[in-house]
Amino acid sequence: MGRTSRRKRSTLANRAIVASAALILGGGGLVAVNVHASAGEGTPGASRGEFRDAGRRMSTIDCPDAGIALPGIPEGARPEVDRELAAMDTQITEAYRQFADRREQIARDPALAGNAVLGPLKDKRAASLDRIGIAVERASGERPRGLDGLAGCSMRADDEEGAEQGAGTGGQDGGQEAGEVPEQGQDGGQDQGGEGQDPGQGEAQGNGPEAADFVDIESVQPAADRPRNRRGASRGSFSTDCGRNENGKFNPDNVIAAPGVSNGAHHMHDYVGNQATDAFSSDDDLAAGATTCRNQGDRSTYYWPVLRLQNGEDEADVDADGGGRDQNTGEIQTPSQVTLKFVGSPTGKVTAMPRFLRIITGDAKAFTNGDANANASWSCTGFEDRQLKDKYPICPEGSQVVRSFAFQSCWDGQNTDSANHRTHVAFARQDGRCPNGFRAVPQLVQRIVYDIPPGPGFAVDSFPEQLHKPVTDHGDFINVFDDRLMKKVVSCINGGRRCR
């Protein structure tokens, strides 16, 4: 399934009853929660305690991220490497389905995890990694080292940081590029607001989320102030209005990370802006594509994982790739507001982005990769000085859920993409300056608001093995501004004006 479209939308009336609810104490503790299984992975006949214990022993599959471990792919090998990396994601998805189907059996016989799930997965990954090695060697004359060490995966316990059980190699590559969120000033550990919360109440059901993934926003401490602008800062902004995906453009592709691969994301994306975007879109396709942006000079692509109510209701994609087949179920929610704003640098002027610049911010696999590249923030209207990185917010009555991204704002001056889709762009350093060799470009700051019932009854789509964790949230952007409009963007930002 290359593209999914949906017209039906929930109303306030039929969203008033949500199957997931929490009782909140004054200290922010979760007393009771009933989070629905995301993919109908019920375990009839198993006791609640038995399921809980099994889930805590082994909750998901943890594999080294070959895309991060292989940053230096030569241009000639990239199409084949991208296809194999996407195939490896599919292999993990299929293995996770087998694990989910046999969860009770594995709890009784842990050796089954290695024999029936991890062993075959390692063999398939080894074959893909071998093909990657051949492609790189053909293009560069040298085979990458260490590929064999990326084949093995392990079982990971959801409630233990880095816990591993089962056969194979579960260690992650340590060479990830560190990413800050300059707009938010977040704490890397982000344990704020968790006091009074009994981790025993976070019982995994299906493939997540669980009670421990939610925090009462009123218990979170305000974030530190962002760095002040220095003399010569570019203080202006440019806002583009591209709607809220009212027309329902969805697909489970990722043209940046998995070009040419249908269902390369294994989760559904919301799209605003360019309407020609799917896995097979070329730059020419995007340049000619229609746009939902009010200013027709902006044909850029903006996309992010959909947010769903975990209310037991089937969606139109319940039997489709990226939806139910990839364990993403529940009602897709249309944002009540989407704000796309480009801002300047606190230390100097910005230069124009190159056309077709691609930026991925955040890490869709941050639950297993670690949070080095995580870059999503969660909050509530009226409380946006309080930001969460790895928790979903529980907002009080009358407040709406907010997810936001401050994209990388430094460009290497040469490339519109890179082999790992990260190293051609960078975050500014803590002092606001770009790293050596990078130049400041307009920074996309994206804010998405949802009018959903209070409580822990929602989650973003994710790869199945990422268990719908909030830390896996991410955003994607392809710049398709025409030259005239990009010049206006730069002029407005550098001139200190607020433009649209």
C-alpha positions in Angstrom: 0.0 0.0 0.0 1.8 3.2 -1.2 -0.7 5.8 0.0 -3.6 5.9 2.4 -6.2 8.5 2.6 -9.0 9.0 5.1 -11.9 11.4 5.4 -13.6 10.4 8.6 -12.7 12.5 11.7 -13.7 12.1 15.3 -16.0 14.6 16.8 -15.9 16.0 20.4 -19.0 13.9 21.1 -17.6 10.5 20.1 -14.2 11.4 21.7 -15.7 12.1 25.0 -15.6 8.4 26.1 -12.0 7.2 26.0 -11.0 3.7 27.0 -7.8 4.9 28.6 -8.2 7.0 31.7 -6.1 7.9 34.7 -6.9 9.1 38.2 -4.5 12.0 39.1 -3.4 12.8 42.7 -2.2 16.1 43.8 1.4 14.9 43.5 0.9 13.8 39.9 0.9 10.0 40.6 -0.9 7.7 38.2 -3.3 5.6 40.3 -5.1 3.6 37.7 -4.7 3.2 34.0 -6.0 0.9 31.3 -4.0 1.6 28.1 -5.4 -0.3 25.2 -3.2 -2.8 23.3 -2.0 -0.9 20.2 -2.4 -3.8 17.9 -5.0 -6.1 19.5 -2.3 -8.3 21.0 -4.5 -9.5 23.8 -3.6 -12.6 25.7 -6.8 -14.5 26.5 -6.4 -17.0 29.2 -3.3 -15.5 30.7 -3.5 -13.9 34.1 -2.7 -10.2 34.4 0.3 -11.0 36.6 1.6 -13.6 34.2 1.4 -11.1 31.2 3.0 -8.4 33.3 5.9 -10.6 34.3 6.4 -11.9 30.7 6.3 -8.3 29.4 8.9 -7.1 31.8 11.3 -10.0 31.1 11.2 -9.4 27.3 9.2 -6.5 25.8 10.8 -5.7 22.5 13.6 -6.5 20.0 16.7 -4.4 20.2 19.0 -4.3 17.2 22.0 -2.2 16.4 21.1 0.6 14.0 23.1 0.0 10.9 22.1 3.3 9.4 23.8 5.2 12.2 26.8 2.9 12.2 27.5 3.4 8.5 27.8 7.2 8.0 30.2 7.2 5.1 28.3 5.5 2.3 29.6 6.5 -1.1 27.1 8.1 -3.4 27.1 5.2 -5.9 26.2 2.7 -3.3 23.4 4.7 -1.6 20.4 3.5 -3.5 21.2 -0.2 -2.8 22.2 0.5 0.8 19.0 2.4 1.4 17.0 -0.5 0.1 18.8 -3.0 2.3 18.4 -0.8 5.4 14.7 -0.6 4.7 14.6 -4.4 4.3 16.3 -4.7 7.7 13.5 -2.6 9.2 11.0 -5.0 7.6 12.9 -8.0 9.0 12.7 -6.5 12.6 9.0 -5.8 12.1 8.3 -9.4 11.0 10.4 -10.7 13.9 8.5 -8.5 16.4 5.2 -9.9 15.1 6.5 -13.4 15.7 7.7 -12.4 19.2 4.3 -10.8 20.0 2.4 -13.9 18.8 4.6 -16.2 20.9 5.0 -13.9 23.9 3.5 -16.4 26.4 5.4 -19.3 25.0 8.7 -17.4 25.2 7.9 -16.5 28.8 7.7 -20.2 29.6 10.6 -21.1 27.4 13.1 -18.2 27.0 15.3 -20.4 24.6 12.5 -20.1 22.1 13.3 -16.4 21.6 16.7 -17.3 20.3 15.7 -20.3 18.3 12.5 -19.0 16.7 12.9 -15.3 16.6 16.5 -13.9 17.1 18.4 -16.6 15.3 16.5 -16.3 12.0 16.5 -12.5 12.3 20.3 -12.5 12.7 20.7 -14.7 9.5 18.5 -12.3 7.5 20.3 -9.2 8.8 23.7 -10.8 8.1 22.6 -11.4 4.5 21.5 -7.8 4.1 24.7 -6.5 5.7 26.7 -8.6 3.3 24.9 -7.1 0.4 25.6 -3.6 1.8 29.3 -4.5 2.1 29.4 -5.7 -1.5 27.7 -2.5 -2.7 30.0 -0.2 -0.8 33.1 -2.2 -1.9 32.0 -2.0 -5.5 31.6 1.8 -5.3 34.7 2.6 -3.2 37.0 -0.4 -3.4 36.9 -0.9 0.3 34.5 -3.0 2.4 33.2 -1.4 5.6 34.6 -2.9 8.8 32.5 -4.3 11.6 29.4 -5.3 9.6 29.2 -8.7 11.1 28.8 -7.2 14.6 25.6 -5.5 13.5 23.7 -8.6 12.7 22.7 -9.9 16.1 19.8 -8.6 18.1 18.5 -9.1 21.6 15.4 -9.0 23.7 15.0 -6.0 25.8 13.0 -5.4 29.0 10.8 -2.4 28.7 11.1 -1.3 32.3 14.9 -1.5 32.6 17.3 0.9 30.9 19.4 -1.0 28.4 18.2 -4.4 29.8 18.9 -7.3 27.5 17.8 -10.9 27.4 18.2 -13.6 24.8 20.8 -14.4 22.1 22.7 -12.1 19.8 24.3 -8.6 20.0 22.2 -5.8 21.4 24.8 -3.1 21.9 24.4 0.1 20.1 27.0 2.0 18.1 28.5 4.8 20.1 29.2 7.1 17.3 25.8 8.9 17.2 25.8 12.6 16.6 24.7 14.5 19.7 21.7 16.7 19.2 20.4 19.5 21.3 17.0 21.1 21.3 18.0 24.8 21.4 14.4 25.9 21.7 13.6 23.8 24.7 16.6 23.6 27.0 15.7 20.0 28.0 17.3 17.8 30.5 18.8 14.8 28.9 17.4 12.3 31.4 14.0 14.0 31.5 12.7 12.3 34.7 10.8 15.4 35.7 7.4 14.9 37.0 7.8 11.2 37.7 7.6 11.5 41.5 4.9 9.5 43.1 4.5 7.3 40.1 4.6 3.6 40.8 6.5 1.9 38.0 4.6 -1.3 38.7 1.5 0.3 37.3 3.1 0.7 33.9 2.0 -2.7 32.7 2.9 -3.3 29.0 -0.2 -4.2 27.0 0.2 -5.0 23.3 3.1 -3.0 22.1 2.5 0.1 24.2 2.3 2.7 25.4 2.1 2.1 29.1 1.1 4.1 32.2 4.8 5.0 33.0 5.0 6.8 29.6 2.7 9.6 30.9 3.3 12.4 33.3 1.0 15.1 34.8 2.3 18.3 33.2 1.5 20.3 36.3 4.2 18.2 38.2 6.9 19.1 35.7 9.4 21.9 36.5 9.7 24.8 34.1 12.6 24.6 31.7 15.6 27.0 31.8 15.5 30.1 29.7 16.9 29.8 26.2 20.2 31.6 25.4 19.9 35.4 24.9 20.4 36.9 21.4 23.8 38.5 20.9 24.6 41.7 19.0 24.1 41.0 15.3 21.5 38.2 15.9 18.9 37.6 13.2 15.8 38.2 15.2 13.1 38.1 12.5 10.8 35.2 11.5 8.9 33.8 8.6 5.7 31.8 9.1 4.1 29.6 6.4 0.5 28.4 6.7 0.1 24.9 5.2 -3.0 23.7 7.0 -3.5 20.8 9.4 -3.8 17.9 6.9 -7.5 18.5 6.8 -7.6 16.6 3.5 -6.2 13.5 5.1 -3.0 12.8 3.2 -1.2 9.8 4.9 1.2 7.2 3.9 3.8 4.9 5.7 6.6 5.9 3.4 9.8 7.9 4.1 11.2 9.4 1.0 14.2 10.8 2.9 15.3 7.7 4.9 13.9 5.0 2.6 13.5 6.4 -0.9 11.9 4.0 -3.4 10.6 1.7 -0.7 6.9 1.5 -0.1 6.1 1.3 3.7 9.6 2.3 4.5 8.6 3.9 7.8 6.3 1.1 9.1 4.1 3.8 10.6 1.7 6.4 9.2 2.7 10.0 8.6 0.7 13.2 8.4 1.6 15.4 5.5 1.2 19.1 4.9 2.6 21.1 2.1 3.7 19.2 -0.9 1.0 16.7 -2.0 3.2 14.7 -4.4 5.2 13.3 -1.6 5.6 9.5 -1.3 8.5 7.0 -1.3 9.0 7.4 -5.1 9.0 11.2 -5.3 11.9 12.8 -7.2 13.0 16.4 -6.8 11.3 17.1 -10.1 8.1 15.5 -8.8 8.2 17.7 -5.7 9.0 20.9 -7.7 5.9 20.2 -9.8 3.6 19.0 -6.9 0.6 20.8 -5.6 0.9 22.3 -2.1 -1.5 23.0 0.7 0.6 26.0 1.7 -1.2 29.3 1.3 1.9 30.8 -0.3 2.3 28.8 -3.4 6.0 29.6 -3.5 6.3 27.1 -0.7 6.0 23.6 -2.0 8.0 22.1 0.8 7.2 18.7 2.4 6.5 18.7 6.1 5.6 15.3 7.7 5.5 13.6 11.1 4.0 10.4 12.7 0.3 10.6 13.2 -1.1 10.7 16.7 -3.9 8.3 17.5 -6.4 7.9 20.3 -5.9 4.5 21.9 -9.7 4.0 22.3 -10.2 0.6 20.7 -11.7 2.2 17.5 -10.6 0.8 14.2 -9.2 3.2 11.7 -9.4 3.0 7.9 -5.9 1.6 7.8 -6.5 -1.2 10.3 -5.6 -3.8 7.7 -3.0 -1.7 5.9 0.8 -1.3 5.9 1.8 1.4 8.4 -1.5 0.9 10.2 -2.7 -2.3 11.8 -0.3 -4.5 9.9 2.5 -2.6 11.6 0.7 -2.5 15.0 -0.5 1.1 14.7 -4.2 1.2 15.6 -6.7 3.7 17.0 -8.3 6.8 15.6 -5.9 9.2 13.8 -6.3 12.7 15.1 -6.3 15.8 13.0 -4.3 18.6 14.7 -6.3 21.5 15.9 -3.4 23.8 15.0 -0.1 23.4 13.1 2.5 26.3 13.2 5.5 26.3 10.9 7.9 29.1 11.6 11.4 29.8 10.4 13.6 31.7 12.9 17.1 33.1 12.9 20.4 32.6 14.8 21.1 34.1 18.2 24.7 34.9 17.1 24.5 36.3 13.5 22.8 36.3 10.1 21.4 33.3 8.3 22.0 32.3 4.7 19.5 30.7 2.3 18.7 27.0 2.5 19.5 25.1 -0.7 16.5 23.8 -2.6 15.7 20.2 -1.8 17.6 20.3 1.5 16.4 17.3 3.6 16.3 17.3 7.4 15.2 14.6 9.8 15.0 15.7 13.4 14.6 13.3 16.2 15.1 9.5 16.0 12.3 7.1 15.2 14.3 4.3 16.9 15.3 6.3 20.0 13.8 3.8 22.4 16.4 1.2 21.4 19.1 3.5 20.0 19.2 5.8 23.1 18.3 9.5 23.1 21.4 11.0 21.5 19.4 12.0 18.5 16.0 12.4 20.2 14.6 15.9 19.5 10.9 16.0 20.3 9.2 18.0 23.0 5.8 17.4 24.6 3.8 19.8 26.6 0.3 21.3 27.1 -1.2 24.7 26.1 -0.8 27.1 29.1 2.2 25.1 30.3 4.7 25.4 27.4 7.5 26.5 29.7 7.4 22.9 30.9 8.7 20.4 28.3 9.0 16.7 28.3 11.4 14.6 26.1 10.6 11.0 26.9 7.1 11.3 28.5 3.7 12.1 27.1 1.9 14.9 29.0 -1.3 14.5 30.9 -3.0 17.9 30.4 -5.6 19.4 32.7 -9.2 20.0 31.5 -9.3 22.8 28.9 -5.6 22.4 28.0 -4.5 20.8 24.7 -1.5 18.5 24.0 1.4 20.1 22.2 4.3 18.4 20.4 7.1 20.5 19.0 10.3 20.2 17.1 13.2 22.7 16.7 15.0 21.5 13.6 18.8 21.6 13.0 19.8 25.1 12.0 23.3 24.6 10.7 24.2 23.4 7.2 27.5 22.1 5.8 27.3 24.5 2.8 27.6 21.7 0.3 25.1 18.7 0.6 21.3 18.5 0.6 21.5 15.1 2.2 24.0 12.6 3.6 24.3 8.9 3.8 22.9 8.7 7.3 20.6 11.7 6.7 22.2 13.6 9.6 25.8 14.8 9.1 25.0 17.4 6.4 23.1 19.4 9.1 23.8 20.1 12.7 22.4 21.8 15.8 24.0 25.0 17.0 26.3 24.7 20.0 25.2 25.9 23.4 26.6 29.4 22.7 24.3 29.6 19.6 27.1 29.3 17.1 27.3 26.7 14.3 30.0 24.0 14.5 33.2 24.7 12.4 32.5 24.3 8.7 28.7 24.9 9.1 26.7 28.0 8.4 23.4 29.2 10.0 20.3 28.7 7.9 16.6 29.5 8.8 15.6 27.2 11.6 12.2 25.4 11.2 10.3 25.4 14.5 7.2 23.2 14.2 4.4 23.2 16.8 1.4 20.7 16.5 -1.6 21.0 18.8 -4.3 18.4 19.5 -7.7 18.7 21.1 -8.0 15.3 22.7 -9.6 14.1 26.0 -7.4 14.5 29.1 -5.5 11.4 30.3 -3.1 8.9 28.9 -5.2 7.7 26.0 -3.0 8.6 23.0 0.3 7.8 21.3 2.3 8.5 18.2 2.8 5.9 15.5 6.1 4.1 15.6 8.1 1.1 14.4 6.5 -1.9 16.2 9.5 -2.7 18.3 9.7 1.0 19.5 6.5 0.5 21.6 5.0 3.9 20.7 7.4 5.6 23.1 7.2 9.4 23.1 11.0 9.7 22.8 10.7 8.2 19.3 8.8 11.2 17.9 10.4 12.9 14.9 9.8 15.3 12.1 10.9 15.4 8.5 11.3 18.4 6.1 12.3 18.8 2.5 12.8 22.4 1.4 11.0 23.2 -1.8 10.7 27.0 -1.5 11.2 28.8 -4.8 14.3 31.1 -4.9 12.2 34.3 -4.7 10.4 33.2 -1.5 13.6 31.8 0.1 15.2 35.2 -0.5 12.3 36.8 1.3 12.6 34.4 4.2 16.3 35.3 4.7 15.6 39.0 4.3 12.8 39.0 6.9 14.8 37.0 9.4 18.0 39.0 9.0 16.1 42.3 9.0 14.3 41.6 12.2 10.8 41.5 10.6 7.9 39.1 11.2 6.7 37.9 7.8 4.2 35.5 6.3 
